[in-house]
Amino acid sequence: MCGIVGFTGNRQAAPILLDGLSKLEYRGYDSAGLAVRDEANQVEIIKAKGRLRALAEKTNNGAALAGTCGIGHTRWATHGEPSEINAHPHCSDDYNVVGVHNGIIENYQELKDKLLRKGYTFYSGTDTEVAVKLVDYYYKKYEHTPVDAINHAMVRIRGSYALALMFRDYPEEIYAARKDSPMIIGVAEGGAFLASDVPAILKYTRNVYYIGNMELVRLQKGEASFYNLDGDEIEKELVEIKWNAEAAEKSGFEHFMMKEIHEQPRAVRDTLNSVIKEGKIDLADTGLTGQDMAEISQIYIVACGSAYHVGVAAQYVIEDLTQIPVRVELASEFRYRRLLLPENALVIIISQSGETADSLAALREAKVRGAKTLAIVNVVGSTIAREADHVFYTLAGPEIAVATTKAYSTQLAASYMLAIEFGRVRGVLDEEKYAALIAELQTLPGKIERLLEDKERIQWFASKQAGAKNAFFIGRGIDYAISLEGSLKMKEISYIHTGAYAAGELKHGTISLIENGTLLIGILTQQELYEKTLSNMLECKSRGAYLMALTTYGNYNIEDSADFVCYIPRTDAHFSASLAVIPLQLLGYYVSVAKGLDVDKPRNLAKSVTVE
């Protein structure tokens, strides 16, 4: 949520800031703004409500703003309605301090009251203006040093934040601080960058630093200095980002989402190959040992959104292959529950960004309660990755579209490999079954490619559903987990009201919503549950539902019952979610395109949810 970009160096800042913000549009926003200091040390702030193109037009694509030091921001409203006046950057009354902010300041009203008593005035309804003026207050009170001013403000602020600030007395420098909100620092010859996420600066440098929680950074041309909360300078490790700039571009596809759907075979293959070595699963890089796996008494999978749906599917797989009890918890609920975690519990946190606020809080809560923690994340060096006891990195590469596709698929792959290796270590899987499951895993990328080659049938069907008002997804077992993800994909980008239900629950209330023409999508990949789910679908058809069936090759008798059938290649039933999700991703995508919607940036949503 929100995007921050900063640059100081030997080049004009505004075009770089606009380009960086354009790479962060996927994070979700309702307004945007720039602040740039010119050679006369005058700061100019320009803001615009709506899409980034409005800001680009107001600044002539940045050419109208002279100066080589600046900060930019795309805002996702929390405090104060979306408007030009509430857009960032914000400034102190005398323009001494100018800043942008990502996060939520929980005690902003208390701080605002304090500043009002000190003579400050306020023009916006944002918590960010309060933060900027608080820093200004401490700057003037404590010897005019930015690090001291920011440190004092950090101690007073409750909540989450990534702050980027410019000071009039330090015209070619940017200062930044973070607590529970992501920020990275990039360096290149003659320039220094800051951003909320890697794609914003990947075009300019692949050498980055990660700021730790409650740390600060001072950016000067081509260099960065880091400080702890006491103001002492600290050393940070420079990390090389392996992604190339093209990985964050559309590469000829109309939308990032379609590009990322097509990248799934590669992403899944890379994730599998990172762990499968000479026909065996090697989890050494995660830090998990055989003894660790043998001692686990219960597993909790904690996540949000699509990552939670991965957890629901993984629950079935892990319990079946390991005989370990598994619970799946929404991170936003787990963090506030007083669960009695048993001794030797393992809490698995799944997050694409590694910065999801609720998931991070759940991780910290699990550690406080003494549980071992394992993170499945896609972003190297992210906060969740740094704080978890063990890390399993997925290799999806940068995912730009808000609706996740390849991150979901690589998270599934990671979950499968954990289940298989746990099963082997604990003696549930013999060598023959272990080898067979690994061999089948390695066929998944090719089978996903086959599905993508036949996407035109889904496109044709989707074009007929653009006028749908409601849709229901049903399944049993793993098919229910698939239904959850299929439902979310359609609702988040096509704005059609959808629901996912365990098929056996239809008669307990939901079937009352079925009427003539209601779209019902049945998932039938689990052969032992096939007849029961088909029976539930026919109950809906008799009440007027229009049926789409998603099943495996060989179940051709279903064509006598369903109005449209989509087939997936056969695989081990444990892995069916990896194949069945592909047509459902395509279905959501093509319905959204047919309705003329913004596929990559659906309304009200953000890619990385870094606030509670």
C-alpha positions in Angstrom: 0.0 0.0 0.0 1.3 3.4 -1.0 4.5 3.8 -2.9 7.6 5.8 -2.0 10.5 6.8 -4.3 13.4 9.1 -3.6 16.5 10.1 -5.5 19.5 12.3 -4.9 22.4 12.5 -7.4 23.8 14.1 -10.5 20.6 13.7 -12.7 17.3 15.5 -12.8 15.2 13.9 -10.1 11.6 14.3 -11.2 11.7 12.0 -14.3 13.4 9.3 -12.2 10.7 9.7 -9.5 7.8 9.5 -11.9 9.4 6.4 -13.6 9.8 4.7 -10.2 6.3 5.5 -9.1 5.0 4.0 -12.3 6.7 0.8 -11.3 4.8 0.9 -8.0 1.3 1.5 -9.4 0.4 -2.1 -8.6 0.6 -1.3 -4.9 -2.7 0.6 -5.2 -3.2 4.4 -4.9 -5.7 7.2 -5.3 -3.4 10.2 -5.6 0.3 11.1 -6.2 2.8 13.8 -5.7 6.4 15.0 -6.0 8.7 17.3 -4.1 12.0 18.4 -5.6 14.6 20.9 -4.4 16.3 23.1 -7.1 19.7 24.6 -7.1 18.5 27.7 -5.2 17.3 25.3 -2.4 13.7 26.1 -3.1 11.3 23.1 -2.8 8.4 22.7 -5.2 5.6 20.3 -4.4 3.1 19.2 -7.0 0.2 16.8 -6.4 -2.6 15.3 -8.3 -5.7 13.2 -7.5 -6.3 10.0 -9.4 -3.9 8.1 -11.7 -0.2 8.9 -12.0 -0.7 10.2 -15.6 -2.4 13.3 -14.1 0.7 14.1 -12.1 2.9 13.4 -15.2 0.8 15.9 -17.2 1.0 18.6 -14.5 4.8 18.3 -14.5 5.4 17.7 -18.2 6.6 14.2 -17.4 8.9 15.7 -14.8 10.6 18.2 -17.1 9.0 21.1 -15.4 10.7 20.4 -12.0 14.3 21.3 -11.9 16.6 19.8 -9.2 18.5 16.7 -8.5 17.1 15.7 -5.1 13.5 14.7 -4.6 10.9 12.4 -3.2 7.6 11.0 -4.7 4.6 9.2 -3.4 1.5 7.3 -4.5 -1.1 7.4 -1.7 -3.7 4.8 -0.7 -6.0 6.7 1.6 -6.2 5.8 5.3 -6.6 9.1 7.2 -8.4 11.7 5.1 -10.3 11.3 1.9 -8.6 10.9 -1.5 -7.9 14.5 -2.6 -5.1 16.7 -3.8 -4.7 18.4 -0.5 -4.4 15.1 1.3 -1.9 13.7 -1.2 1.7 13.5 -0.3 4.3 15.0 0.0 3.5 17.1 3.1 5.5 19.9 4.6 6.0 21.8 7.8 4.5 25.3 8.1 7.7 27.0 6.9 8.7 24.3 4.4 11.7 23.4 6.6 10.8 19.7 6.4 9.1 17.9 3.5 8.1 14.3 3.7 6.2 11.3 2.5 4.9 8.3 4.5 3.6 4.8 4.1 1.8 3.2 7.0 -0.6 4.2 9.8 0.2 6.4 12.8 -2.1 5.2 15.5 -1.6 8.0 18.0 -1.7 10.8 15.4 -4.5 12.7 17.2 -2.5 12.8 20.4 0.5 14.1 18.6 -1.5 16.6 16.6 -3.0 18.0 19.8 0.6 18.4 21.2 1.7 20.3 18.0 -1.4 22.5 18.0 -0.4 23.6 21.5 3.0 24.4 20.2 1.6 26.7 17.5 1.5 24.4 14.5 -1.4 24.6 12.1 -2.8 21.8 9.9 -4.2 21.9 6.3 -4.9 18.2 5.7 -6.7 15.3 7.3 -3.7 13.0 7.2 -1.6 11.4 9.8 1.4 12.0 7.6 1.3 15.8 8.0 1.4 15.2 11.8 4.6 13.0 11.4 6.3 15.6 9.2 5.5 18.5 11.6 6.6 16.3 14.6 10.0 15.8 13.0 10.2 19.6 12.3 9.3 20.3 16.0 12.2 18.1 17.3 14.5 19.3 14.6 14.2 22.9 15.9 14.3 21.8 19.5 17.4 19.5 19.3 20.3 21.3 17.6 19.1 21.1 14.0 20.3 17.6 13.3 18.0 15.4 11.2 19.0 12.1 12.8 18.3 13.3 16.3 15.0 14.9 15.2 13.8 11.7 13.4 14.9 9.5 16.4 12.9 11.6 18.8 9.9 11.4 16.5 10.2 7.6 16.1 10.1 7.2 19.9 6.9 9.1 20.1 5.1 7.6 17.1 3.0 4.5 17.6 2.0 2.4 14.5 3.8 1.5 11.3 5.6 3.8 9.0 8.2 4.2 6.2 9.2 7.9 6.2 11.3 9.8 3.6 12.2 13.3 4.5 14.0 16.3 3.1 15.4 19.2 5.2 16.0 22.7 4.0 19.5 22.9 5.7 20.6 19.7 3.9 19.5 20.4 0.3 21.1 17.4 -1.4 20.2 14.8 1.1 17.3 12.5 1.9 16.6 10.9 5.3 14.4 7.9 5.8 13.2 5.7 8.7 11.0 2.6 9.0 9.0 0.6 11.4 7.0 -2.4 10.0 6.7 -0.9 6.5 9.0 -1.9 3.7 11.7 0.3 2.3 14.9 -0.4 0.3 17.9 1.7 -0.5 19.8 1.6 -3.8 23.2 3.0 -4.7 24.8 3.7 -8.0 27.6 5.8 -9.2 26.7 9.4 -8.5 23.2 8.5 -7.2 21.3 7.1 -4.3 17.7 5.8 -4.3 15.0 4.8 -1.9 11.8 2.9 -2.7 9.0 0.8 -1.2 9.9 -2.1 -3.5 12.6 -3.3 -5.9 10.9 -2.7 -9.3 10.9 1.1 -8.7 14.7 1.3 -8.9 15.7 -1.9 -10.7 16.2 0.1 -13.9 19.0 2.1 -12.2 20.7 -0.3 -9.8 20.6 -3.8 -8.6 22.7 -3.1 -5.5 20.5 -2.5 -2.5 20.4 -2.3 1.3 17.5 -3.3 3.5 16.7 -1.0 6.4 16.0 -2.8 9.6 13.1 -2.1 11.9 13.6 1.2 13.9 16.6 2.2 11.8 17.4 5.3 9.8 19.3 6.1 6.6 21.0 9.3 5.3 21.2 9.4 1.5 23.8 11.5 -0.3 25.0 11.4 -3.9 26.1 7.8 -4.4 26.2 6.7 -0.8 24.1 5.7 2.1 24.8 5.9 5.9 22.7 3.9 8.4 21.9 4.7 12.1 20.2 2.9 14.9 17.7 4.5 17.3 20.5 5.9 19.5 21.9 7.7 16.5 25.0 5.5 16.2 26.2 4.7 12.7 25.8 1.0 11.8 27.0 -1.2 9.0 24.7 -2.8 6.5 25.3 -5.5 4.0 24.9 -4.6 0.3 22.7 -7.1 -1.6 22.6 -7.7 -5.3 19.1 -8.2 -6.7 19.1 -11.1 -9.2 16.0 -9.9 -11.1 16.7 -8.0 -14.3 14.8 -4.9 -15.3 12.8 -6.7 -18.0 11.3 -9.0 -15.3 9.2 -6.0 -14.2 8.0 -5.1 -17.7 5.0 -6.4 -19.7 7.2 -8.0 -22.5 4.5 -7.6 -25.1 1.5 -8.8 -23.1 -1.5 -6.5 -22.7 -1.5 -6.8 -18.9 1.0 -7.9 -16.2 -1.5 -10.5 -15.0 -1.5 -12.4 -18.3 2.3 -12.2 -18.5 2.6 -13.6 -15.0 0.1 -16.4 -15.7 2.3 -17.4 -18.6 5.4 -17.2 -16.4 4.1 -19.9 -14.0 5.7 -22.9 -15.7 9.1 -21.2 -15.3 8.4 -20.0 -11.8 7.2 -23.4 -10.6 10.1 -25.2 -12.3 12.7 -22.8 -10.8 11.2 -23.2 -7.3 11.2 -27.0 -7.6 14.7 -27.1 -8.9 16.0 -24.9 -6.1 15.2 -27.7 -3.7 15.1 -30.9 -5.7 18.6 -32.1 -6.2 19.5 -35.5 -7.8 15.9 -36.7 -7.3 15.8 -35.8 -3.6 14.5 -32.8 -1.7 17.2 -30.9 0.1 15.9 -28.3 2.6 19.3 -27.4 3.9 19.0 -23.8 2.7 15.9 -23.3 4.8 17.8 -24.3 8.0 15.3 -27.1 8.8 17.1 -30.3 9.9 15.8 -33.8 10.0 15.6 -33.6 13.8 13.5 -30.4 13.5 11.0 -32.2 11.2 10.9 -35.3 13.4 10.0 -33.3 16.5 7.2 -31.2 15.2 3.9 -32.0 17.0 1.5 -29.7 15.1 1.7 -27.3 12.2 -0.1 -23.9 11.9 -0.3 -22.3 8.5 -0.9 -18.5 8.8 -1.5 -16.2 5.9 -3.9 -13.7 4.2 -5.8 -13.7 0.9 -4.5 -16.1 -1.8 -1.7 -17.2 0.5 -4.3 -18.4 2.9 -5.9 -20.4 0.1 -2.5 -22.0 -0.4 -2.6 -22.9 3.2 -6.0 -24.5 2.9 -4.8 -26.7 0.1 -1.5 -27.5 1.9 -3.4 -28.6 5.0 -4.9 -31.6 3.1 -1.6 -32.5 1.5 0.6 -32.1 4.7 -1.8 -34.1 6.9 -2.1 -36.9 4.4 1.6 -37.2 3.6 3.0 -36.6 7.1 0.2 -37.5 9.6 0.9 -34.2 11.4 -2.2 -32.3 12.5 -2.4 -29.0 10.6 -4.5 -25.9 11.3 -4.9 -23.0 8.9 -5.4 -19.6 10.3 -6.1 -16.1 8.9 -3.2 -13.9 10.0 -5.6 -11.1 11.0 -7.3 -13.5 13.4 -4.3 -15.5 14.6 -2.6 -12.4 15.9 -5.5 -11.6 18.3 -6.3 -15.1 19.4 -5.0 -16.7 22.5 -4.2 -20.1 20.9 -2.6 -22.7 23.1 0.3 -23.6 20.9 1.6 -27.1 21.9 5.2 -27.8 22.5 7.2 -28.2 19.3 4.6 -26.5 17.2 5.7 -25.1 13.8 4.1 -21.9 12.5 4.4 -21.5 8.7 3.9 -17.9 7.5 3.1 -17.6 3.8 3.5 -14.1 2.2 4.5 -13.1 -1.3 6.0 -9.7 -0.3 7.3 -10.8 3.1 5.9 -7.5 4.4 2.2 -8.2 4.9 1.3 -6.4 8.2 -1.0 -9.1 9.7 1.3 -11.9 8.7 4.3 -10.2 10.2 2.4 -9.6 13.5 1.3 -13.2 13.5 5.0 -14.3 13.1 6.1 -12.2 16.0 3.2 -13.5 18.1 4.2 -17.1 17.3 7.8 -16.4 18.3 6.8 -14.8 21.6 4.8 -18.0 22.4 7.9 -20.1 21.8 6.9 -21.7 18.5 9.4 -22.5 15.7 8.7 -20.4 12.6 9.1 -21.0 8.9 8.5 -18.3 6.3 7.5 -19.1 2.7 8.2 -15.8 0.9 9.2 -14.5 -2.5 11.2 -11.4 -1.6 14.8 -11.9 -0.4 15.6 -9.8 2.6 12.0 -8.9 3.4 11.0 -8.4 7.0 9.2 -11.7 7.5 12.2 -13.5 5.9 14.6 -11.8 8.2 12.6 -12.5 11.4 11.5 -16.1 10.8 13.6 -18.9 12.2 13.7 -20.6 8.8 13.0 -19.4 5.3 11.8 -21.1 2.1 12.3 -18.7 -0.8 10.0 -19.1 -3.8 11.4 -18.1 -7.1 8.4 -16.4 -8.7 10.4 -13.2 -9.5 8.7 -9.8 -9.3 4.9 -10.0 -9.4 3.3 -6.7 -10.5 -0.4 -7.5 -11.0 -2.5 -7.1 -7.8 -4.2 -10.4 -8.4 -1.5 -13.0 -7.6 -0.9 -15.9 -10.0 2.7 -17.1 -10.1 3.4 -16.4 -6.4 0.4 -18.6 -5.5 1.7 -21.4 -7.7 5.2 -21.3 -6.3 3.8 -21.2 -2.8 1.9 -24.4 -3.6 5.0 -26.0 -4.9 6.9 -25.1 -1.8 4.2 -26.5 0.4 4.2 -29.8 -1.6 8.0 -30.2 -1.1 7.7 -29.5 2.6 5.0 -32.1 2.9 6.9 -34.8 1.0 10.2 -34.3 2.9 8.4 -34.2 6.3 6.7 -37.4 5.2 9.9 -39.1 4.4 11.7 -38.0 7.5 8.9 -39.2 9.7 8.6 -42.6 8.0 5.1 -42.0 6.5 6.4 -42.2 2.9 8.6 -45.1 1.8 11.3 -44.6 -0.7 9.2 -45.7 -3.7 6.3 -43.3 -2.9 8.8 -40.5 -2.1 10.5 -40.9 -5.5 7.2 -41.2 -7.3 5.8 -38.0 -5.8 9.0 -36.0 -6.6 8.9 -37.3 -10.2 5.3 -36.2 -10.5 6.1 -32.8 -9.1 8.6 -32.3 -11.9 5.9 -32.9 -14.5 3.8 -30.0 -13.3 5.5 -27.1 -15.3 5.0 -29.0 -18.5 1.3 -29.7 -17.7 0.8 -26.0 -16.9 2.2 -25.2 -20.3 -0.3 -27.5 -22.0 -3.1 -25.8 -20.2 -2.0 -22.4 -21.3 -1.9 -23.6 -24.9 -5.7 -24.2 -24.8 -6.7 -20.8 -23.2 -8.9 -19.8 -26.1 -11.8 -22.0 -24.9 -11.7 -20.3 -21.5 -11.7 -16.9 -23.3 -14.8 -17.8 -25.3 -16.6 -19.0 -22.2 -15.6 -16.0 -20.2 -16.9 -13.6 -22.8 -20.4 -15.0 -22.2 -20.1 -14.3 -18.4 -19.4 -10.6 -18.5 -23.0 -9.8 -17.5 -23.1 -12.2 -14.6 -24.2 -10.8 -11.3 -23.3 -13.7 -9.1 -21.2 -16.9 -9.3 -20.6 -19.8 -7.0 -17.6 -22.0 -6.8 -17.9 -25.4 -5.1 -15.7 -28.4 -4.4 -14.8 -30.9 -1.7 -11.4 -31.5 -0.1 -8.6 -30.0 -2.1 -11.2 -28.9 -4.6 -12.8 -26.7 -2.0 -9.4 -25.0 -1.5 -9.2 -24.5 -5.3 -12.7 -23.0 -5.2 -11.6 -20.4 -2.7 -8.9 -19.2 -5.0 -11.0 -19.3 -8.1 -13.7 -17.3 -6.4 -11.3 -14.6 -5.2 -9.7 -14.3 -8.7 -13.0 -13.5 -10.3 -14.3 -11.2 -7.6 -11.2 -9.1 -7.2 -10.7 -8.2 -10.8 -14.1 -8.5 -12.4 -16.2 -7.1 -9.5 -18.7 -9.9 -9.8 -20.0 -11.1 -6.5 -18.7 -14.7 -6.0 -18.7 -17.2 -3.2 -16.8 -20.4 -2.6 -18.4 -23.2 -0.7 -17.7 -26.7 0.4 -20.1 -28.6 -1.9 -21.6 -30.5 1.0 -22.6 -27.3 2.7 -24.8 -26.1 -0.2 -28.0 -27.5 1.4 -27.3 -25.7 4.6 -28.4 -22.3 3.3 -26.5 -21.3 0.2 -28.7 -23.2 -2.3 -31.4 -20.7 -1.5 -29.4 -18.2 -3.6 -29.5 -20.3 -6.7 -32.0 -19.0 -9.4 -32.4 -19.2 -13.1 -29.1 -18.5 -14.9 -26.9 -18.4 -11.8 -23.3 -19.4 -12.8 -22.1 -22.4 -10.7 -18.5 -23.6 -11.2 -17.9 -27.1 -9.8 -14.3 -28.3 -9.2 -14.0 -32.1 -9.6 -10.3 -33.2 -9.5 -10.5 -35.6 -6.5 -11.8 -38.8 -8.0 -13.1 -40.3 -4.7 -15.3 -37.2 -4.3 -16.3 -36.8 -7.9 -19.8 -38.4 -7.7 -20.7 -36.5 -4.6 -19.7 -33.1 -6.0 -21.5 -33.9 -9.3 -24.6 -34.7 -7.4 -24.4 -31.3 -5.6 -24.0 -29.6 -9.0 -27.1 -31.3 -10.4 -29.1 -30.2 -7.4 -28.3 -26.6 -8.4 -28.9 -27.2 -12.1 -32.5 -28.4 -11.2 -33.0 -25.0 -9.7 -31.8 -23.1 -12.8 -28.1 -22.9 -12.3 -25.8 -22.7 -15.4 -23.0 -25.2 -14.8 -19.3 -25.1 -15.6 -17.3 -28.2 -14.6 -13.5 -28.3 -14.1 -12.2 -31.8 -14.0 -9.5 -34.2 -15.1 -9.2 -35.8 -18.5 -11.2 -39.1 -18.5 -14.3 -37.9 -16.8 -16.2 -37.3 -20.1 -19.5 -38.4 -18.7 -19.8 -35.0 -17.1 -20.5 -33.4 -20.5 -24.1 -34.8 -20.3 -24.6 -32.8 -17.1 -22.6 -29.6 -17.3 -23.1 -26.7 -19.8 -19.4 -26.2 -20.2 -16.5 -28.5 -19.2 -12.8 -27.6 -18.8 -10.3 -30.4 -18.5 -6.9 -30.5 -16.8 -4.2 -33.1 -17.2 -4.1 -36.0 -14.7 -1.7 -35.7 -11.8 -1.4 -37.0 -8.3 -4.5 -35.9 -6.5 -2.4 -34.0 -3.9 -1.1 -31.7 -6.6 -4.3 -31.0 -8.5 -4.6 -27.4 -7.2 -1.5 -26.5 -9.3 -3.3 -27.4 -12.5 -6.9 -26.5 -11.7 -6.1 -23.0 -10.7 -4.8 -22.1 -14.2 -8.2 -22.1 -16.0 -9.7 -20.2 -13.0 -7.0 -17.5 -13.3 -7.7 -17.3 -17.0 -11.5 -17.2 -16.4 -11.2 -14.2 -14.0 -8.8 -12.4 -16.3 -10.9 -12.8 -19.4 -14.2 -11.8 -17.7 -12.4 -8.7 -16.5 -11.1 -7.9 -20.0 -14.6 -8.5 -21.4 -16.0 -5.9 -19.0 -13.3 -3.4 -19.9 -11.8 -3.2 -16.4 -8.3 -2.4 -15.2 -7.1 -5.9 -14.7 -3.7 -5.1 -13.1 -5.0 -2.4 -10.7 -8.5 -3.3 -9.5 -10.3 -0.7 -7.5 -9.8 -0.3 -3.7 -7.0 -3.0 -3.7 -3.3 -2.9 -3.0 -0.7 -5.5 -3.9 1.2 -5.4 -0.6 -1.1 -4.8 2.4 1.4 -3.2 4.9 -1.2 -1.7 7.2 -3.6 -3.5 9.5 
